[in-house]
Amino acid sequence: MSLTTVHTVADLRATVADWRAQGLRVALVPTMGALHDGHISLTHLAREHADRVIVSIFVNPTQFGPNEDFGAYPRTLPDDQKLLDAAGVELCFAPSVDEMYPDGFATKVSVDGAMTNVLCGASRPGHFDGVAQIVTKLLLQSLPDCAIFGQKDYQQLMVIRRFAADLNIPVDIIGAKILREEDGLAMSSRNRYLLPDERAVAPTLNRVLADITAQAAKGAALAPLLAKGREDILAAGFAPIDYLEVRDAETLELMNDTVKKPARIFVAARLGKARLIDNHAIIPGGSAA
């Protein structure tokens, strides 16, 4: 079956209704396009859980701040379609802004509390309101059995799980492991912003996180580890660092002393025009992921 692309909610729903009539399971992989191997790995995971896979491609304006890269964000639909077709994806949903936010649109979805006020929520005010809004719409438009999200955006994954549970949306939210380049850099559409010399030092983030994770898992105090990590990141040419923090893996509460329960170390830092994020799992007595 070759890839079909639809641009309206009506056509999306008609296709899903036909699949449902055949008793097929449906998976959704929401993206903003500019697809890479990390995205394609999400479609492979989706295939493990469903008979039909939808990939949405929509650069959502409501999750970008006024000084962020909405205008510059790469839009590569023809190339994306080729990748999806080669990956065996059945349906691409590529709506316009007017289709998703028609005149008179007035509804917001917001997750309150520490989960959205820290990390990227602190440095990108309103970002997660935009994420919650668009993902809620996509879930209600496609009504999938499951939806796949990468763990590189771990905070986003936790926020989505929170509002899906709170709003009783009948969907299984599945997190996918971070896919990395050979040198350890987490795959990201924003990596294309990096100049060659910047790309060469970008894997520093992963190396710093791996070093801290290994020591924190053995019970080392976090403060000196994080201080050294910040020094190494700045020395590599990143500036500024938005955050380098260890937080509870479930609640995202800050950890300041040692890691005594499953945690996550998070980093966001700017390198040239690119704002890069990454994270590792820390398991007490264990290692990284």
C-alpha positions in Angstrom: 0.0 0.0 0.0 1.5 3.3 -1.1 1.3 6.5 1.0 -1.8 8.7 0.8 -1.7 12.3 1.8 -4.7 14.2 3.0 -5.0 17.9 4.0 -8.4 18.1 5.7 -9.9 16.7 8.9 -12.9 15.4 6.9 -10.6 13.3 4.7 -8.6 12.1 7.6 -11.7 11.0 9.5 -13.1 9.3 6.4 -9.9 7.2 6.0 -9.8 6.2 9.6 -13.5 5.3 9.5 -12.9 3.0 6.6 -10.0 1.3 8.6 -12.2 1.0 11.7 -14.9 -0.7 9.6 -12.3 -3.3 8.7 -11.4 -3.8 12.4 -7.9 -2.4 12.0 -5.8 -0.8 14.8 -4.6 2.7 14.1 -1.4 4.5 15.3 -0.6 8.2 15.1 2.8 9.7 15.0 2.6 13.5 15.3 5.5 15.5 13.8 6.3 19.0 12.5 8.0 17.5 9.4 11.6 17.9 8.4 11.7 14.2 9.0 14.9 12.2 9.8 15.7 8.7 10.9 14.5 9.4 14.4 11.0 10.1 13.1 11.1 7.0 10.9 12.0 4.9 13.9 8.8 6.2 15.5 6.8 4.8 12.6 8.5 1.4 13.0 7.4 1.4 16.6 3.9 2.4 15.6 3.8 -0.5 13.2 4.5 -2.9 16.2 1.3 -1.6 17.8 -1.1 -1.1 14.9 -2.2 -2.2 11.5 -2.3 1.3 10.0 0.0 4.3 10.7 -0.8 8.0 10.3 2.0 10.6 10.4 0.8 14.1 10.9 3.0 16.9 9.6 2.1 20.4 10.9 4.4 23.2 12.0 2.2 24.4 14.9 2.4 28.2 15.4 0.9 28.1 18.9 3.8 26.3 20.4 6.4 28.9 19.2 7.2 32.0 21.1 7.5 35.5 19.4 11.3 35.3 19.1 11.6 31.6 18.2 12.1 29.9 14.9 8.6 29.4 13.5 9.3 31.2 10.3 12.7 29.5 9.8 11.6 26.0 10.8 12.3 23.7 7.8 9.3 22.7 5.8 10.2 19.8 3.5 6.9 18.1 2.7 7.9 16.4 -0.6 11.0 14.9 0.9 9.0 13.9 4.0 6.4 12.1 1.8 9.2 10.1 0.1 10.6 9.0 3.5 7.1 8.0 4.7 6.3 6.1 1.6 9.6 4.2 1.8 8.8 3.4 5.5 5.5 1.9 4.6 3.3 4.5 6.3 -0.2 4.5 5.0 -1.4 8.0 5.6 0.2 11.5 5.9 -2.0 14.2 7.4 -0.6 17.6 6.3 -3.2 20.3 7.2 -2.9 24.0 6.7 -2.9 26.5 9.6 -6.4 27.6 8.5 -7.6 24.0 8.6 -6.4 23.5 12.2 -7.2 27.0 13.5 -10.1 28.4 11.4 -11.5 31.9 12.0 -13.2 32.1 15.4 -11.1 29.4 17.0 -11.1 30.2 20.7 -10.3 27.1 22.8 -7.1 26.4 24.7 -5.8 23.3 26.5 -3.5 23.9 29.4 -1.7 21.6 31.9 -1.1 23.5 35.2 1.6 22.9 37.7 5.3 22.1 37.9 5.2 19.7 35.0 4.8 22.7 32.6 6.5 25.5 34.5 10.0 24.0 34.6 12.7 23.1 32.0 11.4 24.1 28.6 8.3 25.5 30.2 10.4 28.0 32.1 12.4 29.2 29.1 9.6 28.9 26.5 6.5 30.4 28.1 3.3 29.1 26.6 5.0 26.4 24.7 3.3 23.5 26.4 -0.1 25.2 26.1 0.4 25.1 22.3 1.6 21.5 22.5 -1.4 20.4 24.5 -3.7 22.3 22.2 -2.5 20.7 18.9 -2.0 17.2 20.3 -5.5 17.2 21.7 -6.8 18.2 18.4 -4.8 15.6 16.5 -6.0 12.8 18.9 -9.6 13.8 18.6 -9.4 14.2 14.8 -7.8 10.8 14.2 -9.0 8.8 17.3 -6.0 6.4 17.2 -5.5 3.4 19.4 -2.0 4.6 20.2 0.2 7.6 19.6 4.0 7.6 19.5 6.2 10.3 20.9 10.0 10.4 21.2 11.7 10.6 24.6 14.1 13.3 23.3 11.2 15.6 24.2 10.7 13.8 27.5 8.9 16.7 29.2 6.5 16.9 26.3 5.8 13.2 26.6 4.9 13.5 30.3 2.7 16.5 29.7 0.8 14.6 26.9 0.3 11.6 29.2 -1.0 13.9 31.9 -3.7 15.7 29.8 -4.7 12.5 27.9 -5.3 10.9 31.3 -7.0 13.9 32.8 -9.3 14.3 29.7 -10.1 10.6 29.5 -8.9 10.5 25.9 -8.9 6.7 25.0 -5.4 6.4 23.6 -2.2 4.7 24.6 0.6 7.2 24.7 3.9 5.4 23.9 7.3 6.8 24.4 10.1 5.8 22.0 13.8 5.7 22.9 16.0 8.5 21.6 17.7 7.8 18.3 21.2 9.1 18.0 23.8 9.8 15.4 26.9 7.6 15.4 28.7 10.3 17.5 25.9 10.4 20.1 24.1 13.5 19.1 20.4 13.1 19.5 18.6 13.3 16.2 16.7 16.5 15.7 15.2 18.5 12.8 17.0 21.5 14.3 20.4 19.9 13.8 20.3 21.2 10.3 20.8 24.7 11.7 24.3 23.7 12.8 27.4 24.9 10.9 30.1 22.3 10.3 32.3 23.4 13.2 29.2 23.5 15.5 28.1 20.1 14.4 31.6 18.8 15.4 31.1 19.9 19.0 27.4 19.2 19.4 27.9 15.7 20.7 29.4 17.3 23.9 25.8 17.4 25.3 25.5 13.7 25.1 28.9 13.0 26.5 28.4 15.4 29.5 25.0 13.7 30.3 26.5 10.2 30.0 29.3 11.2 32.4 27.0 12.7 35.0 24.5 9.8 34.6 27.2 7.2 35.3 28.4 8.9 38.5 24.9 9.9 39.7 23.7 6.3 39.3 26.4 5.3 41.8 25.3 7.8 44.4 27.6 10.8 43.7 26.5 14.2 44.9 24.7 16.1 42.1 25.9 19.7 42.7 29.6 19.2 41.8 28.6 16.9 38.8 26.3 19.6 37.4 28.8 22.4 38.0 31.5 20.5 36.1 29.0 19.7 33.4 28.1 23.3 32.9 31.7 24.2 32.6 32.3 21.5 30.0 29.3 22.6 27.9 30.3 26.3 28.0 33.9 25.4 27.1 32.7 23.5 24.0 31.1 26.7 22.7 27.5 26.4 23.8 25.9 29.6 25.2 23.6 30.2 26.9 22.7 27.0 28.8 18.9 27.2 29.5 19.1 24.4 32.0 21.1 21.3 33.2 19.1 19.6 35.9 18.2 16.3 37.4 14.5 15.7 38.0 12.2 12.9 39.2 11.4 10.7 36.1 7.6 10.8 36.9 6.8 14.1 38.6 9.7 16.2 37.2 10.4 17.5 40.7 14.0 18.8 41.0 16.6 16.6 42.7 19.4 18.5 44.4 21.3 16.0 46.5 21.7 12.4 45.2 19.6 10.1 43.1 17.7 7.7 45.2 14.9 6.8 42.7 14.5 6.8 38.9 15.4 10.2 37.6 16.2 12.0 34.4 18.9 14.5 33.6 17.9 17.2 31.2 19.9 19.8 29.2 19.0 22.6 26.8 21.7 24.9 25.4 22.2 27.1 22.4 24.9 26.4 19.8 24.9 29.0 17.1 21.4 29.3 15.7 20.3 25.9 17.2 18.7 25.3 20.5 19.6 21.7 21.3 18.0 19.5 24.0 18.8 16.1 25.3 18.2 13.8 28.3 19.3 10.5 29.9 17.6 8.2 32.3 19.3 7.7 35.7 18.6 4.5 37.5 20.1 4.3 41.1 22.7 1.5 40.9 22.2 1.3 37.2 23.3 3.3 34.2 22.1 5.6 31.4 19.4 5.3 28.7 
